[in-house]
Amino acid sequence: MATATFVLPEKQSPRSYGRLDKPKKPPKEIAVITDCCTGCAGSPACVEYCPMDSCMFWVPDEDYPPFGRIMIDPWLCIGCKKCLSKGPEGAFLDGCPWDAIVMEATTDFEAREGVKLQQ
């Protein structure tokens, strides 16, 4: 595996609060934020559903303050899908109203970013 090039920015609020433990092993798939994320004008809908502490967090847009977006810490994501807005058979659930979160196979994420998520 290549040397890690994926660097997380400083975690700012709003951010998720919850479990402090880290996953013992990486999930089969993790949540990934797409370019569709608007940050919900500083009140992101997805963050409150994440059960892991500091897994989802705010990243300000340096070009257009005070706007920003949400990022997900791939080392903390447990793949629970609570941040998604789509449920079984396309049913709408709480979570991202813009469908800006997708689930990606952990192995695909690792290959794309050049990191290994195992502890």
Salt bridges, closest charged atoms under 4 A:
ASP21 OD2 - ARG19 NH2 2.88
GLU29 OE2 - LYS81 NZ 2.99
ASP53 OD2 - ARG15 NH1 3.51
ASP73 OD2 - LYS11 NZ 2.66
ASP99 OD2 - LYS86 NZ 3.87
GLU104 OE1 - ARG112 NH2 2.57
GLU110 OE1 - LYS116 NZ 3.79
GLU113 OE2 - ARG112 NH1 2.66
